[in-house]
Amino acid sequence: MPDILQRLQSIGQHIEAAESKARRASGSVQLLAVSKTKPAQDVATAYRYGQRRFGESYLQEALHKQRALACFAIEWHFIGPIQSNKTRPIAEHFSWVHSVDRLKIAKRLSEQRPAHLSPLNICLQVNISDEASKSGFKLDELAEMVTAVEDMPNLRLRGVMAIPQPNADPASQGIPYRRLHQAVTALNNPRLDTFSFGMTGDLNAAIAEGSTIVRIGTALFGPRSTSTAT
Ligand SMILES: *Cc1c(COP(=O)(O)O)cnc(C)c1O
C-alpha cells in the first residue's frame, strides 16, 4: 500500500518549489490526481487527505469509480481518448474534459450536456509533437478551433491540454510547452486561462512554461500495470 498522504505532501512541496523557481504565485498550479487503473479505495484515501480533483482516462472504469464514490464531493476530469459514440456519459458525469481533439466531439458534448448542470469545462488537446499517431489539433488550427468552440452553449472553453512525446531530458522537455503557451497567449482571449501541462516525468518543465494543472498519476499512486481497460 503506497503511502498516499506522504506522496501527496511531497508532490505539493514539489509543485510549490517549481512555482517559486519559475517566479509564479504560490497556488497557481493545481494538482489533478490521475487515478486511472487504480482502485476506488486509493481515490478515497487521497480524498480523505484533501485531494478533490481526479482524472480518469477510461470511461467504464471511471463510471464504476464514480458510483462507488458517489457520496464524495469529487471533481471528475476526463483526460482520455474520446470515441464519438461515448460522448453522452462523459457530458453527463464529468466537470472537465481535457481531451477534446475534434470539433465533432465538442459539438456532441455541448448538445449532450444536461441542462441542470453547469457548463462543461473543456480544454482543446493540441498535438505539439507533430506525430501522426497522436491525437489533438495542430497548432495552426488552434485559433479556428477556439472560435468554433468558444460560444457553444453548454461548454466553457478554458484552455489547452498537451501530451508531448516522451522525453527524459529535463533541459528540452519545456520546448513544446513553450511553443503552445506562446500560441495561446498570442490569441489574447481571456477565456483561455488553463494550461493542462505536465505529468510525473516533466512536472518542473511544465510549471516553468506556464502549466496551471499538472496531471499526476505515477508519483501519487505508484506505477500502473499495463492496462486493458477501455
Ligand atoms: C496517465 C496520464 C497521466 C498521468 O501520467 P503519470 O506519468 O503517471 O503521471 C497524465 N495525463 C494523461 C492524459 C494520462 O493519460
The ligand as an SDF file (V2000), in Angstrom:
LIG
                    3D

 15 15  0  0  0  0  0  0  0  0999 V2000
   -1.9210    8.5880  -17.4450 C   0  0  0  0  0  0  0  0  0  0  0  0
   -1.9660   10.0160  -17.7860 C   0  0  0  0  0  0  0  0  0  0  0  0
   -1.3340   10.9600  -16.9620 C   0  0  0  0  0  0  0  0  0  0  0  0
   -0.5360   10.6130  -15.7210 C   0  0  0  0  0  0  0  0  0  0  0  0
    0.7370   10.1900  -16.0830 O   0  0  0  0  0  0  0  0  0  0  0  0
    1.8930    9.8770  -14.9830 P   0  0  0  0  0  0  0  0  0  0  0  0
    3.1080    9.8140  -15.7920 O   0  0  0  0  0  0  0  0  0  0  0  0
    1.5210    8.5760  -14.3610 O   0  0  0  0  0  0  0  0  0  0  0  0
    1.8860   10.9750  -14.0020 O   0  0  0  0  0  0  0  0  0  0  0  0
   -1.4550   12.2950  -17.3310 C   0  0  0  0  0  0  0  0  0  0  0  0
   -2.1380   12.6720  -18.4200 N   0  0  0  0  0  0  0  0  0  0  0  0
   -2.7620   11.7990  -19.2220 C   0  0  0  0  0  0  0  0  0  0  0  0
   -3.5110   12.2920  -20.4060 C   0  0  0  0  0  0  0  0  0  0  0  0
   -2.6940   10.4420  -18.9420 C   0  0  0  0  0  0  0  0  0  0  0  0
   -3.3080    9.5780  -19.7630 O   0  0  0  0  0  0  0  0  0  0  0  0
  1  2  1  0
  2  3  1  0
  2 14  2  0
  3  4  1  0
  3 10  2  0
  4  5  1  0
  5  6  1  0
  6  7  2  0
  6  8  1  0
  6  9  1  0
 10 11  1  0
 11 12  2  0
 12 13  1  0
 12 14  1  0
 14 15  1  0
M  END
$$$$
